[in-house]
């Protein structure tokens, strides 16, 4: 019964454009999107000011290869501002009651020229504007982006859920925080202790079923 209640009608990634493959950026280039923009398919750029960048995996600058974690494009949450300001991307999805897993890759590098690095890349995940997780990639690979995968399991009673991934630079000169491969899917039922509550609280289905018995 619990498994049936936790099932979702969605297959594969529930999010739209989780690998940031559209719009298509010309090979070897990048394109900027300002705060408030909906130009990246499925996403809204968040923050107070500035821009983020959509980067093709063949883009090379200053001795750095901006390879992607998934597909041919990724996002640099510092954009052309090249600073540690708080900017991100958000998407709202309609979910059925259940438990879900969000996975994503955080990119970091070390500038061979010494400028704007090395700093760790940190991304905060917000669910309905509530901080749910902070993920930091400290691997400063020289000359290319190093990607580290993270995951977050959470429950919802159903309805619209806002998911935001927000870059948090460690210094004003931090000029790269990569994001790619954002995936949301139904999760296997976790142990009760691992349930994550947000908003109005987690739907504790198993406990409710026991009470009804």
C-alpha positions in Angstrom: 0.0 0.0 0.0 2.8 2.4 0.9 4.6 1.7 -2.3 1.4 2.4 -4.3 0.9 5.7 -2.5 4.5 6.7 -3.1 4.3 6.0 -6.8 4.5 8.8 -9.3 3.1 9.0 -12.8 6.3 10.6 -14.1 9.1 8.5 -15.7 12.6 9.7 -16.0 13.5 13.3 -15.1 10.5 15.2 -13.8 12.4 18.5 -14.3 12.5 20.2 -17.7 15.9 20.7 -19.3 17.8 19.4 -16.3 21.1 19.2 -18.3 20.6 22.7 -19.7 20.8 21.5 -23.3 18.4 24.2 -24.6 18.6 26.8 -25.9 21.5 25.5 -27.9 24.7 27.6 -27.6 27.0 27.7 -30.6 30.0 25.3 -30.2 32.9 26.8 -28.3 30.9 29.8 -26.9 28.8 30.8 -23.9 25.7 33.0 -23.5 24.6 35.2 -20.5 21.2 35.3 -18.9 20.3 38.0 -16.4 18.4 37.7 -13.2 14.7 37.2 -13.9 15.4 35.7 -17.3 13.4 32.6 -18.5 15.6 32.2 -21.5 17.1 28.8 -20.3 14.3 26.4 -21.1 12.3 25.4 -18.1 14.3 27.6 -15.7 14.1 31.1 -14.2 17.3 32.9 -13.2 17.2 34.0 -9.6 19.2 36.5 -7.5 19.2 40.2 -6.8 21.4 41.3 -9.8 23.8 40.1 -12.4 23.8 37.2 -14.7 24.6 33.5 -15.1 26.2 31.8 -18.1 25.2 28.9 -20.3 28.4 27.3 -21.5 29.1 24.9 -24.4 31.5 22.1 -23.4 34.0 23.1 -26.2 34.4 26.5 -24.7 38.1 27.1 -23.7 39.3 30.3 -22.1 42.5 31.2 -20.3 43.8 27.7 -20.4 40.5 26.2 -18.9 38.3 23.7 -20.7 34.7 24.1 -19.5 33.7 20.5 -20.0 30.1 19.6 -19.0 29.0 16.9 -16.6 26.0 15.8 -18.7 25.4 16.5 -22.4 27.1 19.4 -24.1 26.1 22.4 -22.0 26.3 23.4 -18.3 25.7 26.5 -16.2 28.2 28.8 -14.5 26.3 30.5 -11.7 28.8 33.3 -11.4 28.2 34.3 -15.0 30.2 37.1 -16.5 30.1 39.0 -13.2 32.8 36.6 -11.9 32.0 37.0 -8.3 30.6 35.1 -5.3 27.3 36.7 -5.4 24.2 34.7 -4.8 22.5 33.7 -8.1 20.8 30.5 -9.2 18.1 28.8 -11.2 14.6 27.7 -10.1 11.8 25.6 -11.5 8.4 24.7 -10.1 7.0 21.3 -10.6 3.7 19.6 -9.7 4.3 16.5 -7.7 2.0 13.7 -6.4 2.4 12.7 -2.7 5.5 10.8 -2.2 9.3 10.7 -1.7 11.6 12.1 -4.3 15.4 12.2 -5.0 17.1 15.3 -6.4 20.5 14.8 -7.9 22.9 17.4 -9.4 26.5 18.0 -10.2 28.6 20.9 -8.9 31.6 22.0 -10.9 34.9 23.5 -9.7 38.3 24.2 -11.2 41.7 25.9 -10.5 42.8 28.7 -12.8 46.3 27.9 -14.2 46.8 31.6 -14.3 46.0 32.0 -10.6 43.2 34.5 -11.1 39.8 34.0 -9.4 40.8 30.7 -7.9 41.2 28.3 -6.2 37.9 28.6 -4.3 35.5 25.8 -3.5 32.2 25.8 -5.4 29.1 25.8 -3.2 25.5 25.4 -4.2 22.5 25.7 -1.9 19.3 23.8 -2.6 16.0 25.5 -1.6 12.6 23.7 -1.6 9.7 26.2 -1.5 12.2 28.9 -0.4 13.5 26.8 2.5 17.2 25.8 2.6 17.3 22.0 2.3 21.0 21.3 1.6 24.4 22.9 1.0 26.8 21.1 -1.3 30.5 22.0 -1.8 33.0 20.8 -4.4 36.5 21.5 -3.1 38.4 19.7 -5.9 40.4 22.4 -7.7 41.4 20.5 -10.9 43.8 22.7 -12.9 42.7 23.6 -16.4 39.4 21.9 -16.5 36.1 21.6 -14.6 35.9 18.8 -12.0 32.4 17.7 -11.3 31.1 16.2 -8.1 27.6 14.6 -7.7 25.3 15.3 -4.9 21.8 14.1 -3.9 18.9 15.1 -1.7 15.9 13.0 -0.7 12.7 14.7 0.4 9.0 14.0 0.9 6.0 16.1 -0.1 2.2 15.8 0.5 1.8 16.8 -3.2 1.2 19.9 -5.2 3.5 22.6 -6.6 7.1 22.5 -5.3 9.6 25.2 -6.1 13.2 23.9 -6.5 16.0 26.4 -6.6 19.8 25.7 -6.9 21.7 28.8 -5.8 25.4 29.4 -6.1 27.2 30.7 -3.0 30.7 31.9 -3.8 33.3 32.0 -1.0 34.9 35.3 -2.2 34.2 38.3 -4.3 36.7 37.1 -6.9 35.3 33.6 -7.2 34.7 33.3 -10.9 33.2 29.9 -11.4 30.5 27.7 -9.8 29.3 25.0 -12.2 25.9 23.3 -12.2 24.8 20.5 -14.5 22.8 17.2 -14.6 19.9 18.3 -12.4 17.5 15.3 -12.1 14.3 14.8 -10.0 12.7 11.4 -9.8 10.6 9.3 -7.5 12.8 7.7 -4.8 12.7 4.3 -3.2 11.0 4.5 0.2 13.7 5.6 2.7 13.9 4.7 6.4 11.7 7.0 8.5 14.8 8.7 10.1 15.9 9.8 6.7 12.7 11.6 5.8 13.3 15.3 5.1 10.5 17.7 6.1 9.9 21.1 4.4 7.1 23.5 4.2 4.1 22.0 5.9 6.0 18.9 6.8 6.7 15.4 5.4 3.9 13.1 4.5 4.7 10.2 6.8 2.7 7.6 4.9 3.9 4.5 6.7 3.1 5.9 10.1 -0.4 6.9 8.9 -1.0 3.4 7.6 -0.1 1.9 10.9 -2.4 4.2 12.8 -5.3 3.3 10.5 -4.7 -0.4 11.2 
